[in-house]
Amino acid sequence: MVAHFYISSQWLTSVLHSSCLAML
């Protein structure tokens, strides 16, 4: 469960970074 949460947070972070870069 902890690993799943960690992977989800990592994915969420990468998605947020991609969104920010796309806006720039």
SVG drawing of the C-alpha trace seen along z (x, -y; Angstrom):
<svg xmlns="http://www.w3.org/2000/svg" viewBox="-2 -30 10 32">
<polyline fill="none" stroke="black" stroke-width="0.4" points="0.0,0.0 2.8,-2.4 4.6,-1.6 1.3,-2.3 1.0,-5.6 4.6,-6.5 4.2,-5.6 0.9,-7.6 2.5,-10.7 5.5,-10.4 3.1,-10.1 1.1,-13.0 4.2,-15.1 5.4,-14.3 1.9,-15.2 1.9,-18.5 5.4,-19.3 4.3,-18.5 1.2,-20.7 3.4,-23.6 5.8,-23.2 3.0,-23.0 1.6,-26.3 5.0,-28.0"/>
</svg>
